[in-house]
Amino acid sequence: MVNVLVIGQGARESALGLAFLRSPQVAQVFVAPGNAGMPLIGLTPVPIAETDGEALITFAKAHVALTFVGPEQPLAAGLVDAFQAAGLPVFGPPQALAQLESSKQFAKAFMARHDLPTAAATLVHSLAEAQAALKPFGLPVVIKADGLAGGKGVTVAQDEATATQVLTALYAAQPDAPVLLEEFLQGEEASVLAMFNGQARVLFPLAQDHKRRFDGDLGPNTGGMGAISPAPQFTAAQQAAAAALCDRTLAGLAADGLAGCGVLYLGLMFTAEGPKILEYNLRFGDPETQVLLPQVQNDFYELTVDLLAGQAQPLALDGLTYCGVVAVDPAYPNRGQAYPLQLPDAEQKRYWLPAGVAQTKAGLVSAGGRIFTVLGAGATLAQAQAQAYARMQPLQGALAVRRDIGAKGL
């Protein structure tokens, strides 16, 4: 049997760790740096920062057969390149390929080059340039800071005052910042995820994230308040269109000489004119991972190793629908305080995925914005949603949740 290292510390990495642990080939899953809740679900945190490439490589050489990179920051910093240079098996894209997420202007140029449908956009580099470019877009207008922002770098400005306020703040922080102004697309959003190596890929069912902080899609964008998968509101034709855009993207990467493996994430908007690409990520989404991986019946270690060898297994699914609800600090997306956590019992550990959890002398406490995800599953979305909220109730304590995860699918 083998050991696996997952890099990251959130509920996404909890879900990845459990997927690997279900493999009969895997003895132990280490998570670097992990969080203090992970030992409760059988995972082993390792106190190494996800950006400390030298220490991660040293640990991986001594302890594991495979490393899987969860978050975007180490990918953008070239961690996979460093692992590959050290001759270590690692699943994730090299730095050149990770630009598709780490640079929004790179992604827009890629989509234009390969005729992939997306929102019209203008790149600006100053406050004056931005203000002059606003008018042709009308309102609402989408403002995207270039670079990584943990899912929080996008503002949909409903009025001119908000747009001016956001742009003024951006350019006060960096006077020559590259900023994308985009047309606002209307429709229903979906997350399309595939594990890939070159043009070989394993495509997951469509998921739907809930980015806004409050019920009814109100409030600021967050890292994600919950997700569902499969999303039953999307037709077979829409699912086929999403798969085609995934394959066209992989073909474009191959044509551009951007080789590598990893996870391709397309944020899609199904508009009246058809699906358009909102963004690319080059890693599993959080909270989508939490509702995608429990569906997978394949040996996840074997699935990953096969893809590393360039072979894509057919995906076997359990046929259930999953709803994941994220418990957050009440002040989220702002910084809050530490709250004591209600610890899961043996049964609750099956569907509790820790994220912002820290150890104190008094016990486990919340630490950060998103604290844990609770999963529900069922033959229908309504059953999955009801189970997720029933399971959340005894674990929530002083934390906050959205009460409408999955509402669009119903």
N, C-alpha and C positions, 0 to 999 in steps of 0.2 A: 504493500500500500504506500501511497505518497502523501506528502503535505503540500498545501497550497497557500500562497500569500496573496491576500486582497489588500490593495492600497486604498485608503480612505477612512472615513470615520462616521458616516451617517447611516440612515436607515437603508439607503441603496446598498451599502457595503454589508449591512446585516443580511439583506435579502440575497446578495451574491454569495456570502459565506455559507448561508443555509443551503443554497442550491448546490454548492460544491460538497457540502457535508452529507447531502443525500446520496452522493455517488458511493457505491460499494468499493471504489478504488481509492477513496480519500480517507486518510486516518485523522488528520488534524487540519484546521483552517486557522491561519494566523491573519490578523488584520492590523495594519500599521497606518495611523496610530490606534485606530479603533476607538471605542468608548467604554465607559465603566459598566454599561448594561449588557455588553456582548457576552461575558462569561455566563450569564443566566441562560443564554440560548445555545451554549456549547461552543462559542467562538473564543479565540485566544488573542486579546489585544497585545500589541508589541509597541513599546514606547519609542517609536521612530517617526519623525515628521514625514509627511507624504512628499515633501520637497527635498528631503535629505538623501539624494541619490546615492552617495557613497556608502552611507550606513545601510540603506535598503539593499544595495547590491551585495554587500558583505553578508548580511543576514540571509538573503536568498541563496547565495552560494552554499551556505552551510546547512540550510534547513528545508528547502522546498524544491519541488520539481517544476512548478509553474507559478508565475506571478500574473495577476490580473489587476489592471489599473482602473479604479473607479472614477475619480474626479477629474475635472478639466485642467486645473492648475498644473499638476505635474506633467500632463501630456503636452501642454503648451510650452513648458520649460524644457522638454526634450528628454524626459525620464526614460521613455522607451528606447530612444537612440542609445542612451548610456547602457541600458540592460543588454541591448543587442551587441554593442561593442565589447561587452564583457562575456558574450557567448551564452547568455542566460535566456531560457524560454520565457517570453513575456507576451501577453495579449493586450494590445492597444496600438494606436497609430503613432508613427514617428512624428516629430515636430512639424515637418513640412506638410504632412497631411492634416495635422491638428489645426493648421491655420484656417481650415474651413469653418471651425468654431471660434478660434481665438481672434480672428479679424473679420468683422462684418463687411468691410470693403473688399477683402479678398473673396469672401463668399458671393457678394453681389457680382463681382467681375467674373467669377466662375460660372454663375448662373447665366449671365449675359452671353458668355462665350459659347455655352452649350445649349442656348435657347431653352432654358428651363423656366417655366412660368413663375413669376414672383411679382411683388408690388413694385410699382415705379418708385425710384429713389434718386436723391441727389446727395452727393457728398460735399460737406462744407467744412471750413477750417477756421472760421472766426465768427464772432457774434454778429457782426455787420453782415457777413455773407449769409449767415443762417436766417437772419431777419428778412433779408431781401428775397431769399428762396422760399420762404413760408407761403407767400400768397398763392402761387400756382397750385399748391396742394389742397387748399381749402381746409375745412375743419370737419371732423377731427383730423389731426395729423399725428403720425407716429415718429417719435424721436428716439434714436438709438445711439448711445455712446459706443464707439468702436472698442473692441476688446472684451475680456471676460467680465461678467458682472453677476454671476451666480443666479441667473434668471431674473435679476432685478434691474437690469440696465435699459429697460424699455419703458417709455412713458407714452401713453395715448392721451394727447392734449385735446380736450374737448372744446377749448376756447383759446383765443389769442393771448389772454393774460397768463394762462397756465403755460402755454408754449414759451412765452417770453421769460417767465420765471425759471423754467427748467433750463433753457438755453443760457440764461445769465449765470445760473449756478454752475453749469458745466464749464463755461468759459472763464469764470472767476477762478476755478480750480486749475484750469489748463488753457491759457489764452489761444493756443493753436491746435486744440483738440480736434481730431477727425470725428465728425458726427454725421450720421445718416438721417436725413429726413425722408420719410416714406409715406406713400398714400395709405390711408386706412382701408383695410379690406373687411367686408362684411360677409358673414357666413358662419359655419360651424367648424371649430378647430379640432384637429386630431393629431396624435403623435404616432409616427411611423418609425419603428425600430428594427434594425437588422444587424446581426453579427456577420462580419464579412472578412474575406481575405481576397484581395483583388476583386474579381467579379463573381466569385463564389460567395453565396450568402445564405443565411438562415433568417427568414422573415417572420417576425412575431405578429400576433393579432393587433389590430388597431387599438390604441389606448386613448383616453382623454384626460388631460391634466386640468386642474382648476387653479389658475395662477393668482387670481385676485384674492385679497385677504378676507373679504366678507361675503356673506350670502348674497346671491343675486349678481355675482361678478362685480361687486362694488369694492372701492378702496384700492390701495396700491398693489402693484405686482409683487409677488413673493417668489421664493424658490419652489413653491407648490404646496397647496393645502390638502390635496387628495387626488385620487385618480380612479378610473374604472377601466376594465378590459375583460373581454372584448366590449367595444362600444356598439350597442345594438342599433343605434339610429343610422349607421352608415350601411348603404346598400352594397350588394356584391359588386356592382359596377364601380362604386366609389373605392372599394377595397382594391379592385383590380387597377384602377387609376393610380392609387397610392403606391402599389407594388411597381408599376411601370416607372414612376418618378424615382423610386429608389434605384431601380436598375439603370435608368438613364444617368443618374448621378454617379453610380459606380463606373459606368462606361466612360463618363467624362473624366473621372479621376485617372482611369487607366490611360486615356488619350493624352492627358497632361503629364504622364509619367509619375504620378503620385501613388507610388506602390505602398502597400502595407495592409495590416489587418486591424480590426477593432470593432467598434459599434458605431453604426451610422444612424443618426436620429434626424428625421425630417419633421419639423413643425409645419403642418399643413393647414391651410384654410380652404374649406370647400365653399367656393363662391358660386354665384349664379353662372359665371363663365367657366366653371370647372375648378379643380384644385390648384392652389398657388402655394409656393414654398415661402413660409415666413422666416425660417431660420434653419441652420444646420447645427447639430452638436455631433461630436465624435466620441461619445461615451453614452452609457446608459443614463436615462433620465431619472430623476428623483422627484416625484413619487411613482413614476411609471414602472420602474423595475420591480417594486414591491407587489404590483398586481400582474406583471407579466411572468416572472419566473416561477411562481407556484403553479401556473398552468402547464409547465413543461414536464413531460413524462420521461424525456430522454435523460440518460446519464450526462449531467451538465459538464463534468470534467472531460468526458469522452467527446462531447459536442465541441468543446473549446479546443482540445488537442487536435481533433480531426480538422478543424478550420485552420489551425496553425500549419497543418500539413497541406492545406489547399483543398480539402474535401468538405462539402456541406452535407450534413445528415438531413434527411427529411424530419421535420419537426412533429413530434407526437404530443398532443394536448389532452388535458383531462376533460374538456368539454364544459367546464364550469365558468361562470362569470365571477369576477373579483371586484370588490370595492375596497379601496384603502383610504382611511381617514387619518389625517395628520393632526396630532395634538401639539399646540404651539404655546410659547410664552404669550400671555395676554397682550403684551406690548408689541409683539412681532408685527411688522419687520424691524421695529426698533429694538434696542437692547433692553432687556427686562431684568428680572431678579431670579434668584435661585428658589425653587419651590420643592418641598419634599415630595417624592414620588410614591405612588401606590405600587408596590412590587407585584408583578404578575405571579400567580400560582402556577403549578405544573401544567394545567390545562391552558391557561392564558398565554404561557410562553410559546405556544404553537402559532399564535397569530399576532404577537407583540414584537415589533422591530425597533430597537432602540437607536437613537441618533444623538441628540444633545443631552447626554446623561453623564454626570460626574459623581465621583465617590467622595464623601466627607465622613468625618467621625460619626455623624448622626445617621448616616445611610446614604442612599442614592438620591441625588437632587437633579433638577433641571439645570442645563447649562447651555445657553444659546437661544436660538429662535425656534427651530423645529425640534421637538423633544422625542417623539416616537410616532410610529405608524401602527394602526390597528387594522387588521384585514377581516373582511367578511367574504363568504363565498356562497354561491347558490346556483340552482339551475337557471334562474333568471336574475336580471339586474335588481329587481325589486327585492328579491330574497337576499341577495348579497348586501345591498344597502342596509336593509333592516338588521341583518346580522352584525354588520360592522358597527352600527350605532349602538346596538344592544351590548356588544362586547366592549365598546369604548366607555360606556357609562360608569362601570365600577373602577376604571383605571384613570379617568380624566382628572379628577381632583380639581385643583385650582387652574388648570390649563384651559386653553380655548380651542374650539374646533369650528369649522364651517358645518352647518347642518344640512347643506344641500348638495353634497358630493353625489354625482350621478343623476341629478335632476334633469339635465338635458336629454339623457338617454331614456328617461321615462316619459 
